Amino acid sequence: MYSKYDILIVDDSRFIIALLKEIIKSKGFTCKAVENISEAKEELNNLIPKLIFLDVNLPDSNGYEFCKMLKSKEKFRKVLIYYFTGVSEAEVAIKALETRADGYLKKPFDLSDFNEILEHIEQSNVA
């Protein structure tokens, strides 16, 4: 299954979504954004992106559980999943290991963090 976009953003903040879209597009990638897990599940029924930026605290579900579920399915194992969160670094680091996320970005974030992640997509054959 091929994606029509490179990156799926799952975050309930419209400000964060707008900012991430600008960063991603400026680097030459395509993206789609949804505001909750229900919409993300619907998207992932049709498309498999190369990367998912996933907020941990969403109104309809827990980002950790969603990541764990995705990584348990063969078709999503190669999709890079990065948490995007304001929770403590100690918590998210442990949860990233437990749920097999590929990493995390702390809010507020440093724009250089995105460069590293997006370069990784260019160099790998994910999704």
SULWOTA-V496783 format. One record per residue. N is the residue number from 0. RES is the residue in one small letter. SS is DSSP state (H for helix, E for strand, L for the rest). PSI is psi in whole degrees, 0 to 359 (none if undefined). Layout:
<<N,RES,SS,PSI> <N,RES,SS,PSI>>
//
This chain:
<<0,m,L,130> <1,y,L,145> <2,s,L,149> <3,k,L,356> <4,y,L,159> <5,d,L,324> <6,i,E,134> <7,l,E,127> <8,i,E,127> <9,v,E,100> <10,d,L,142> <11,d,L,3> <12,s,L,117> <13,r,H,329> <14,f,H,312> <15,i,H,317> <16,i,H,312> <17,a,H,317> <18,l,H,313> <19,l,H,319> <20,k,H,317> <21,e,H,315> <22,i,H,311> <23,i,H,313> <24,k,H,325> <25,s,H,339> <26,k,L,3> <27,g,L,14> <28,f,L,158> <29,t,L,152> <30,c,E,164> <31,k,E,146> <32,a,E,141> <33,v,E,159> <34,e,L,0> <35,n,L,172> <36,i,H,322> <37,s,H,314> <38,e,H,323> <39,a,H,316> <40,k,H,319> <41,e,H,315> <42,e,H,315> <43,l,H,349> <44,n,H,334> <45,n,H,329> <46,l,L,152> <47,i,L,110> <48,p,L,172> <49,k,L,331> <50,l,E,143> <51,i,E,124> <52,f,E,117> <53,l,E,118> <54,d,E,144> <55,v,L,318> <56,n,E,102> <57,l,E,156> <58,p,L,330> <59,d,L,357> <60,s,E,175> <61,n,E,125> <62,g,H,327> <63,y,H,313> <64,e,H,322> <65,f,H,316> <66,c,H,314> <67,k,H,317> <68,m,H,315> <69,l,H,313> <70,k,H,344> <71,s,L,349> <72,k,L,132> <73,e,H,316> <74,k,H,345> <75,f,H,359> <76,r,L,328> <77,k,L,352> <78,v,L,128> <79,l,E,132> <80,i,E,121> <81,y,E,125> <82,y,E,147> <83,f,E,106> <84,t,E,161> <85,g,L,1> <86,v,L,166> <87,s,L,147> <88,e,H,324> <89,a,H,315> <90,e,H,310> <91,v,H,327> <92,a,H,316> <93,i,H,315> <94,k,H,325> <95,a,H,318> <96,l,H,313> <97,e,H,325> <98,t,H,1> <99,r,L,29> <100,a,L,156> <101,d,L,348> <102,g,E,191> <103,y,E,156> <104,l,E,133> <105,k,E,138> <106,k,L,134> <107,p,L,149> <108,f,L,165> <109,d,L,128> <110,l,H,331> <111,s,H,335> <112,d,H,323> <113,f,H,323> <114,n,H,315> <115,e,H,315> <116,i,H,315> <117,l,H,327> <118,e,H,323> <119,h,H,321> <120,i,H,316> <121,e,H,324> <122,q,H,347> <123,s,L,165> <124,n,L,54> <125,v,L,154> <126,a,L,none>>
//
